[in-house]
Amino acid sequence: MILYHNFGFIEYFNYGWLGVDLFFVLSGFLITDILLTTVNTPRYFRNFYARRVLRIFPLYYLVLVLFIFVFPLFPRFILYSPYYPQNQGWFWLYFQNWLFIVKPAGNISALFHFWSLAVEEQFYLVWPLLVFLLKKPGYIFITSLSLLVLVVTFRIEVWNFRSHFNTYEWILLFTRFDGILIGAMLASLMKSNPGGLAKRFTSFLVLLTIGNLVYYLFKRNMEPDFPVWSIGGYTSFCFLFAIITYEAVSGKNRVVSFVLRNPVLRMAGRYSYGLYVIHMPVKIFLQDKLGFLRRIIPETDLFLTQLSSAILISATAFLLSIVSYHLFEKQFLK
């Protein structure tokens, strides 16, 4: 997402928003694995929600306090917008993705990326209960697969109605948690039959390829404006991310394991939540402050100006995420 928001002027980074889908897959895999491991332990619900609250809530609500109570004291401050205080209830309850549908924020984008945090929290409000009731990994897999079919079906139905499709298919809970479900499917398979998964890995790739081919042939008979990417693209890429996750966890692919277990990436992962939360406010705040770059870099070299600005903004956001983790977030994890 940082590449998409900060380096979007580079064509190859236009798909950086897929980082959200990768995050959903990893989240679904890790959380479901934890739930299946602890489902029969005492205080199952309390332990899960306590850990999640202590990791996610502090920084999230600190940012809300700034936008809802502190920034309004300075009406000329670039990050101030009456949109947040006026609609604060949605944010306190993690329903901002619904807010962005019923009351679009327009050009107010500092916290728009919070839609993904809302999708995740809404899902995990009920997912631990489903795992507790089903318990067996096989049942979790079947449930996740069934819900995945419903997600894609729901996206098609929303498109049929045409009403605000570009918003609904993007940030609505029922159209965007397929990545979490696919991650959960992977976790349940690795719990129930890890050896069988390894043996059938090639078959799975073949089925995925055939599925995409069938989907391509299907969409050829649809209307010219049929949103191919939005209907099936998210799901296809989420399966790809699940494959990469499996390769990393199983350790059988040395290249994938080397890349994903690299110390630099592991360090980045530690600060990734804070970086995701604050990167847009940092970008909006610094954009106007970096006007001096235009005086240093020739006007004819627009790309270099944009690149320099993006690097400075990203580096600042990363440094702030490190400070946030060690001085604030980490205090709740002791």
PESULWO-V945246 format. One record per pair of residues at least 6 apart in sequence whose ideal C-beta (glycine too) atoms are under 6 Angstrom apart, sorted by the first residue. I is the first residue (numbers start at 1). GAP is how many residues later the second one is. D is the distance in Angstrom with one decimal. If there is no record, write none. Layout:
I | GAP | D
I | GAP | D
This chain:
1 | 18 | 4.5
2 | 277 | 5.6
2 | 312 | 5.8
3 | 10 | 4.3
3 | 13 | 3.5
4 | 12 | 3.0
4 | 13 | 4.5
6 | 304 | 4.4
6 | 307 | 5.5
6 | 308 | 5.1
7 | 6 | 4.4
7 | 303 | 4.9
9 | 297 | 4.9
18 | 219 | 5.7
20 | 96 | 5.1
21 | 158 | 4.6
21 | 213 | 6.0
21 | 216 | 5.5
21 | 217 | 5.3
22 | 219 | 4.7
24 | 155 | 2.9
24 | 156 | 4.9
25 | 154 | 4.7
25 | 157 | 5.7
25 | 158 | 4.2
25 | 213 | 5.3
25 | 216 | 4.3
25 | 217 | 5.4
28 | 152 | 3.7
28 | 155 | 2.6
28 | 156 | 4.4
29 | 154 | 3.7
29 | 157 | 5.2
29 | 158 | 4.8
29 | 216 | 5.7
32 | 152 | 4.0
32 | 155 | 3.9
33 | 154 | 4.3
35 | 93 | 5.7
35 | 96 | 4.3
36 | 101 | 6.0
36 | 155 | 5.1
38 | 6 | 5.7
39 | 92 | 5.8
39 | 93 | 5.9
39 | 96 | 5.6
48 | 80 | 5.4
54 | 278 | 4.5
58 | 271 | 6.0
58 | 274 | 5.0
59 | 215 | 5.9
59 | 218 | 5.6
59 | 270 | 5.5
64 | 27 | 5.5
67 | 17 | 4.5
68 | 16 | 5.4
68 | 17 | 5.1
68 | 20 | 4.9
71 | 6 | 5.4
71 | 8 | 5.4
71 | 9 | 4.2
72 | 13 | 5.7
78 | 207 | 6.0
79 | 31 | 5.7
79 | 202 | 5.8
79 | 206 | 6.0
81 | 27 | 4.9
83 | 22 | 5.7
83 | 25 | 4.9
87 | 12 | 5.6
90 | 6 | 5.0
90 | 9 | 3.9
94 | 24 | 4.8
94 | 27 | 4.3
96 | 18 | 5.2
96 | 22 | 5.0
97 | 18 | 4.0
97 | 21 | 4.2
97 | 22 | 5.8
97 | 74 | 4.5
100 | 15 | 5.9
100 | 71 | 5.9
101 | 66 | 5.4
105 | 7 | 6.0
110 | 170 | 5.5
110 | 171 | 4.9
110 | 174 | 5.4
113 | 167 | 5.5
115 | 56 | 4.1
119 | 54 | 5.3
119 | 57 | 5.5
119 | 58 | 5.9
122 | 51 | 5.1
123 | 54 | 5.1
123 | 57 | 5.6
134 | 6 | 5.6
137 | 51 | 4.0
137 | 54 | 4.1
137 | 55 | 3.8
138 | 54 | 5.4
140 | 48 | 4.1
141 | 44 | 5.4
141 | 47 | 4.2
144 | 37 | 4.5
144 | 40 | 4.6
144 | 41 | 4.6
147 | 34 | 5.4
148 | 30 | 5.5
148 | 33 | 4.7
151 | 27 | 4.6
154 | 20 | 5.2
154 | 21 | 5.7
155 | 14 | 5.2
155 | 20 | 4.9
155 | 76 | 5.3
156 | 75 | 5.9
158 | 7 | 5.8
158 | 10 | 4.8
159 | 6 | 5.2
159 | 68 | 6.0
169 | 6 | 5.0
169 | 61 | 4.6
178 | 56 | 5.9
178 | 57 | 5.0
178 | 60 | 5.7
179 | 59 | 4.2
182 | 56 | 4.6
182 | 60 | 5.0
186 | 56 | 4.8
186 | 60 | 6.0
189 | 8 | 4.9
208 | 31 | 5.5
212 | 24 | 5.9
215 | 17 | 5.0
219 | 7 | 5.5
219 | 9 | 5.0
247 | 6 | 4.0
247 | 9 | 4.2
248 | 8 | 5.2
248 | 9 | 5.8
248 | 12 | 4.2
251 | 6 | 5.2
271 | 50 | 4.3
271 | 51 | 5.5
271 | 54 | 5.3
274 | 47 | 3.7
274 | 50 | 4.4
274 | 51 | 5.4
275 | 42 | 5.9
275 | 43 | 5.9
275 | 46 | 4.0
278 | 39 | 5.9
278 | 42 | 5.8
279 | 38 | 4.4
282 | 34 | 5.7
282 | 35 | 4.3
283 | 30 | 5.1
286 | 27 | 5.1
290 | 19 | 4.9
293 | 12 | 5.3
293 | 15 | 5.4
293 | 16 | 5.9
297 | 7 | 5.3
297 | 8 | 4.8
